[in-house]
Amino acid sequence: MNAILVAIIGMLMLALGYRYYSRFVAERIFKLDPNYVTPAHRYNDGVDYVPTNKIILWGHHFTSVAGAAPILGPAIALYWGWLPAFLWVILGTVFAAGVHDFGTLAISVRNKGQSIGTIAEKLIGRRGKILFLFIILTLVLMVNAVFAWVIANLFISYPASVFPVFIQIPLAVWIGFAVYKRKAKMLVPSLIALAVMYLAAILAAEYQFLQIDLVQYMGGENGAGLFGLGAVGTAFMIWIVILMIYVYFASTLPVWMLLQPRDFINSHQLVVGLGILYLGLLFTNPTITAPATNANPDTPWLPLLFITIACGAISGFHGLVSSGTSAKQLNKETDARFVGYLGAVGEGILALISILAVATLFNNTAAFKEAYSSFSAANAAGLGNFVEGASVLAGGLGIPAHISVTIVSIIVVSFAATTLDTAVRLMRYIIAEIGAEYNVQPLTKKHVATSVAVLSSAALAILPEGPSGFGSGGYLIWPLFGTSNQLLAGISLLLISIWLKRRGINYAVTLIPMIFVMFMTLYAMFQQVFFEWIWFGNEANNLLFVLGAIIFVFAVWITLTAIQVFRGKFEQENADD
C-alpha cells in the first residue's frame, strides 16, 4: 500500500470533519454566541484568566494536549496492523475527540471557566463530583509520571536534544515579556526563537561538547553512579529532579510569562516538524510494509486497540486542558471551535504520521513482524521506532541522519514537556478544589498544592521496581494510563450529554461516542484488573491492581449515578454563570 495515498485519504477526512461536522456542532448543538462575555474577560486576573488571541491559544492548547501519547500509542497499536490504527485515529478524531475537546471547552466557558470536575457537581451532585475529581487526580498524576519518565529517557537516549530544549526556556520568557509588557507581536519573536532552537539542534548534533550526556559523566553505562543506582539510574534520577524543579516554576508562573510563549514556539515547531515529515513522505514515497491486519496476535485487538491509541483518537486529558486552562483564556466563545475541535484534528494529523513513519520503517513485512513479534515487544520498541522512522522521512529532504534524529527527539521532548507542566498546573487546581471541598486550607494555597503535585509525581515516576529496574514508574503505569484516560473521556461526554439534555438540545453527537468509548474502556479495564493484574506476583501488579480496581469501581459508580440523573426528570438549574 502506498503511504502517500493513505496520508491523503486521512488528511481529507480530517479536513472534511472540521469544515462541516464541527460547524454543525458549533451552530446547531452548542450554539456559540460571539457576544457572550467569556470568563477570560469577566475574571481577568493576568495570571490564569487572560484573554488570548485564538491562534496563540490554539498553539498553547494544541501543544499541551499533543505530548508523546499520540506518537507512542499509534506506534504500539501497529501491532494489530496499520488499518485498524488508521481507522480509529481518523474516525475517532472526527466523531469523538473533536466533539469531546470542543464540548468540554464550551461548557466550561459557560460555567466560569471551571474544570469539568467542578461542573460535575452541578450536573450529578456532590458525591459524583468527588468521585470524578478522584479519577481526574489519579489520571493527572499518572500523566505527570508517564511524561516525566518519557522525557528523562529521551534525554538519556538522545543527549544532543538537551541543549536545544533548555535554551527554549529563556527564549520563551523573553517573548512573554516582549508581548505582554511591551505589546510586541508574538509571531516574529517566536519564529526567531524556533530558528535559534534548530540552530542549537544542528550544533549539538555536530559537536559532542554541546551534548549533555549524564550517563557518560557517571562513567558510562557500566558506571557505578550514585547511591548504588548505576550510571543510567543516577542520570534518570537527576533528570527527574531537574524536570520537577522546572515544572514547579512553570506551573506557578503567570501563563503569559512562560506557558503561552513556549507553547506558541512549539506550535510552530509542530507545524515545521509535521511539514518536514509529510514532505519527507512525499519525496521518499515509501511503501507500507506493515501488514494491514495481524491475523494471529497474542493479545486481542478488541478492546485494547481503543485504549492503546488514546491521544490521537480521543483522550480524557484533553477535556482537562480544555476546561482547566484553555477556557480561562478564550477571547470569544466562537473561538471554541477553532481551539477545541481543530486542536483535536491537529493531534489526529500527528497520530497519522506516527502510523506512517513506523509502518514504512522496515524493509519488508517479515522485518516488521520480527520487531513486532508480540504486544510487549511493540510496547518496548514503539517510541524508538517512531524516532527512527521519522528520521528516515526527514532524510528524504536531505537532512543528515544524526541531525534528523536530534530534531525529531526535540519535537517529542518539547511536546511531552508542555503536557507535563500543563498537567502539573491542572493537578494544582484539582488539589486546591479538594482542599476547599474538605476545608483543608493549606491545600488551597498555590505553592502547597503545587508542592504536593510535584513530589507525588516524582515519587511515582521513580518507582524502583519493574521491568527496567530503577525509574520504571512511567513504564509500569502506561497500561493503566490508557484505560483511565479513556474512562475520563467517556464520563466527560456523558456529562456534556446531560448538560445538553437539560437545555432541550440534541445530545446524540455526544451520547453515541460516549457509549462506544465507555463500553470499550470498561471492558478493557475489567479484563486487565481482574484477569491480568489480580495475581500478586510482583510489585508492578500490586500497584496496577490496586489503582486499577479503585478507578474501575469509582468509574462504574459515577457512571451509574450519571445515568440515573440522565434518565430522570430534571428541574432547570442555574448551571450557566
N, C-alpha and C positions, 0 to 999 in steps of 0.2 A: 504494500500500500504506500502511495506517495505521501510523504509528510506534509508537503505544501498544500495538497488538496484537503487534507484533514484540517489544517490550520485555517484555510479559507472557509470551510464549512462551519467550523466552530466560531470564528470571528463574526461571520454573517449572522448566525443565530443569536449571538450575544448582542449585536448591533440592533437587530430587529426587536429583541426583547426590551432594550432600553427605549428605542424610538416609539414603540407602540404600546407594549404592555405596561411599562412604568408610567406612561402618560395616562392610560386608562385608570390605573391605581391612584395616581395623584389627583385626577379631576373627578372621578366618579366614586372613589372609595373614601379617601382621606379629605377630599375637597379643600385643598390648601388655599389659604387666603393671603394674598400679598400684603394686605393692610394689617394683618394680625401683629400685635406688638410681642415680639419674641422675648423669652427670658434674658437673652444676652443684652437687650436694651433695657428691659424693666428692672433687672437686678445687676446692672453693670457695676463690677467692683474692681476691674482692672487686673484681677488675678485668675479667677475661674470663669466668671461671666464676662466675656469680651466679644462684642460684635465683630465678625470677621468676614472678609470677602470670601465668597463661596469657592473660588478657585484655591485660595490659600487653605481654607477649611477642608476642602476635598483632599488636598495634599496631606494635611495633618491626619484626617480621618483614615484615608487610604493606607498610609504608611503605618498607622497604628494597628490596623487590622491585618495588613499584609506582612506578617512575620515569616518565620521559617515554615509554618504549618502548611500553607498552600503549595509549598515546594516539596516538603517531606512526605505529606500524605499521599499525593498522586504518585510520587516516585516509589513508594511502598506498594500502593494499590495496583501497580502494573503487574504484580504477581498474578493477578487474576486475568490479565490481558489488557491491552490498551483500549479496546472498545467499551467495556463496562466503565472504566475510569473516565473515558471521554464523555460518555452519555451522562453520567452522574454529575460531572463538572458542569456541563453546558445546561442541562435541564434543571439541575439543582440551583444554579446561579439565577436563571431566568425566573423560575416559578417559586423558589423557596428563599434563597439568600437575599435576592433583591427586595422582595416583599418584607422579609423579616427585618433587614437592616433599615430600610425605609420606614417601616411601620413603627419600630421602637423609637426611632428619631422623631417621628411625627407625634406620637402620643406623649413623649417626654416634653416636647415643646409646648404642648397643650396642658402640661402639668408642672409648670415652674422649672423645667429642666431637671426634674427629679429622675433618679435611676429607675429602671424597670422594677427593681426590687421594692422600692418605696411605693411605687404606683400600685404594686400588687395588693397593698393593704386596702386601697380604695375599691379594688375590684373583687377581691376574695376574702378580705378580712385580715385581722392582725395575725392570727395563727398562720395563715397562708403566707403572709409577708415574712414572718420569722423563719419558716421552713425554706422559703425561696432565698432569703438572704444567706442562710447557711450554705445552700447549694452554690450560690454565687461566690461566697467567700472561699469555699473549698476549691472551686474551679479556678478562681483567680490565683490562689496560692499555687495550684499546680501549673498554671500558665507561667508564673514567675520562675518556678523551679525548672520547668522544661526549657524555657528560653535562656535562662542563665546557663544551664548545662550546655545547650547548643552553642552559645557564644563562646564560652570558655573552651570548649573542644575545638571550635573553628580557629580560635586564636592559637591553640597548641598545634593544630594540623597545618595552618597557613599563617606563619608568623609575619609574613610580609603584609598581611591585612591590618595589623595592629596600628601602625603609624598613621595610615590614611584615615582609619576610623576615628582615632582620637583627635586628629587635627580638625575634624569636623566640629568639635565642641566649641572651641574659641571662635571659630568662624560663625557658628550659629548665634552665639551671644552677641558678636559684633553686628550681625544682621538684625537681631532683635532690637538692639538699642537704636540702630540707624533708622529702622522702620517706625517703631512706636514712640521714640523720643524725638527724632529729627524729621519724622514724616517722610522719609525716603521711600521709593518704590522697592518692593521686595524682589522683583524678577531679576534685575541685573545683578545685585549683590549675591543672590543665591546661585546664579549661573557662574559667577566668578568663584564662589566657594566650591561649586562642583568641579570646575576646572582645576582648582588647587588640589582637591581630593584626588582626582585622577592623575595629576602630575605626581603627587606623592605616591600613588599606587605604582606608577611606572618606575619611579626612583627606588621604591622599596623592593620591587621585583628584581631590579637590576643590581642593586648594591646591598650586600649582606649586612653591612653595619647598620642599616636602617630597619632591619628585621628584628623584632623583639621576640626572641626565642627563649622563653623561660626554662624550657626543658634542657637546652644546651647550657644555660647558665648554671643549672643544677648538676652538671656532669654528664649529660646525655641520657638516653632512655634507661640505661642501667645504673644511673647515678642514685645515690642514697637519698638525696633530697633532705627535707626537714621532718622531724618527728617520726621518722621511720616510714614516711608515706611514699618514698621513691620520688624520682625526679618528676614523673608525669603527674603523680598525685599532688605533689607540692605545687607544681605550676597551676594545676586545676584550682587548688585552694586559694592561691594568690589571686588568680583571675576572678574567682567568685567574690572575694573580699573587695577587690577594686570595683567590680561591677555593682556591688551593693552600695558602696560609698557613692558611686556616680548616681544610681537611681534614687538614692535618698535625696540628693540635692535636686535632681531633675524633676522629681515628683512633687517637690515643695516650692520650687521657684514659680513665679507667675508664668502662665502659659506663653505669653508673648516673648519672654526672655530667652527661652531655650527650646521648649517643646514645638511651638509653631514654626519658627525659622528652620530648625533642624529637620523637621518633618517636611517642610517645603523643599529643602535641599534634596531630601530623599525622594520626594515625589518626582523631581527632575531626574534623579538618579535612576528611579524605576523606569521612567519613560525612555531614558537613554539606554538602560540595560535591556529593556524589552525590545527597543529598536535594534540594538546590536544583535540580539538573539534571533529575532524574526527575520532581519536582513541576512544574518548568517544562514538561517534556514533556507532563504530564497537562493543564496549563492551556492550553498553546498548541495541543495536539492537531494537530501538524503532519503533513503527508503526505510520505512518502519520495519525493523527486524524482529521486534517483539511480537509474539502471537496475538491475534485478535482476542482470543479467549484461552484460558487454561483449562484443558479438558480433565486433568487429574490433579487438582490442588489438594494439599494435605490439610488445608484449612478452608472451609466452605466460604464462598463469597457472600452468601446470604446469611446473616445480615451485616457481616463485618465490613464489606465494602463501604457501607454508608456511614460508618464511624471512623474508618481509616482515612477517608477523604472527608474531613470536616470543613476546615477553612478551604475555600475554593469551590465549595458546593453550598454549604450553609454552616454557620458557626454561631453558637450562642454568645461567644465572647464579643462578636460584632455588636450585638444588642447592648452590651455593657458600655462599649465605646460610644455608640450612638446616643444612648440615654445618659451616660455618665459624664462625658466631656463634650462631644460634638454638639449636643442640644443646648449647651450653655454658651455656645459660640455662634449659633446660627443667626445670620443677619436678617433674613426674610424667611417666612415659613415656606414659601415656594422654592427656596434653595434646598429643601429637604430631599427632593427627588434627585437633584444633581449630586448632592453629597452622599446620601444613603444608597440609592439604587446604583448609581454609577460607580460608587466605591466597591460594591459587590461585583459589578461587571469587571472592574479592573482586576480584582483578585481572581476572577474566573479566567481572565487572559493570562495571568501569571501561572495559574494551575495548568492551563493548557500547554504552555511552553515547557513546563516541567515534565508533563507526559511525553511530549515530543522529543525533548532533549535526551531522556533516558531510553525511550523506545527506539531511537535511532543510534544510540551509542555503540551497540555491539555489531560486530561484523556479520553475524548470521544468527538465525533463531536458536541454533544449538548453543552458541555462546551465551545468549540471553538466558536460556533455560538453566545453564550451568550456574550462572550468577544468581538466578532467582530459583534455586532448587527447592526452597522451602519458604514458608511465610516468615520464619525467624531470620533466614538469610536476607530476605527483602528488607526487613526492618533494620538490620545491621548495616546494609550497604546503600540504602535509599538516598541519603543526603550526599554521600560521596559520589554516587553515580550521577546525581544532578550536576554537581560542580564539574565533574569531568565531562559530562555530555554537553553542558552549556559552554564550556571552554572550547570544545570541538566546533560548535556552531560559531562561536566568536572567531575562531581561527579561519572561518570562511571569508572573513573580511580582511585577512592578512595580519591579524593581531597575533603576535608570538604566544606560544602556549603558556609560558611561565607568567606572562603579563595577563592573559585572559583568565587564568586560574585565580590570580590575585584579585582581579576586578570582580569576578563572579562571587568569590568568597566575601569581598567587601559588601556587595549588594545584599547577600544573605545576612551577614552580621548586622548591617545597618537596619534592615527591616526587623530583625529579631530584637534589636536594641530599642527601637521605637515602640514595639509591642510591650517590651519589658517595663519601660518607665511609665507608659500609659497604664499598664496593669497595676503597677505599684500605686499610682495615684488613685486608681479605682478602688484598690484594696483599702487605701486610707479612708476613702469616702465610706465604704461599707463598714469598716471597723468603727468609725465615728457614729454611723447610724445605729449600729448595735449598742454602742456605748450610751447613746441618747435614749434608746428604747428601754434599757435596763438601768438607766440613771447611774452609769459608771462614768463619772465626769472626766477622769484622766484620759479615757479613750476618745473623748470628743475633741481633745487637743490635737492640732495638726501634727506636731512633731512626735508626740507619744504614739499616735495611731500609725504614723509612718515608720517609726522605730519597730513597732510590733510587726508590721508588714515586711520590712526588710529582714529582720532577724529570723522570722519564721520561714521566709522564702529561702534564705541562705541555708538554714538547717535542713530543709527538705532537699535542696539541691545537692548537698554534700553527704547524703546518707552513705555510710561506709560499706554497706553490703550490697551485693548484686553481681551481675554477670561480668562487670568491668572493674570490680574492686572499689576502691575509694572513689567517691564522687559519682556514683551511679544513680543518684536520686532522680534526675531528669529522665534517664533512660528507663528506670523502673516504672515510673508512673505514667509513661506515654500511653499504654493501653487504656488506663482509666481516664486520662485526659480526653480522649476521643469520645467516649461514651458520655462523660459528664458534660462536655461541650455541647453535644447534640441534645441531651436532655434539657439543658438550659434554653436552647433554641426552640425546642418543641413547647416548653412551658411558656416562653415569651409569645409565641404565636397563639397559644391558647388564650393568654391574657389580652392580646390585641383583638382576638375574635370576640371576647366578652365585651371589650370596650366598644367595638363596632356594633354589636347586637344591641347594646343599651341605647345606641343612638338611631336604631332602626335602619342601619346601613348593611348592605350585602356583605357578609363576612366569609363567603366561600373562598375568596382568594387567600385567606389566612388559615381557614379551618382545614382545607384539603391538604396542604403541605404539612400542617401540624399533625394530622392523623398519620400520615406516612412516616414522618420523622419520629414521632413518639413510638409508633409500633416497632420500627426497625431498631431504635435505640434501646427500648426496654427489653426487647427480645435479645439483643446482643449483650446487654448488661446482665440479664438473668443468666445467660449461658456462662459468661465469664465469672461472675461472682459465685454461683452455686455449683459450677462444674469444673472450672479451671483453677480458681484461687482458694477454694474451700479447704483444700488439703494443706495443712500447716507444715509443709516440708522445709521451708526456709523463711527468712525474714522478709524477702520480697513478697511472697504470697501472703504472709501475715498482714503486711501493710496494705496491699491491694484488696484483700478480702475485707478487712475492717472498714477502710474508707469506702470501698465499693458497696458493701452491704448497707452502710449508713445512708449513702447517697441514694441508693436504689429505694430503700424504704421511704425516705423523705420525698423522693420524686413521685412515687406511687401515691403517697399521702396527699401531697399538694395537687396532683393531677385529679384525684378523686374529689377533693374539695372544690377545685375549679370547675369540674364537670357538673357537680351538684349546683353550683352557682349558675353555671351556664344554662342548665336546663330549667332553673327556677324562674319565677316571675319577679322582675326587678321593679323597685321604685327608683325613679330617676334621681341620681346623686349628683352633687356638685363636684364632678370629677375633673373638670377643667379649671385652670387657675383663672 
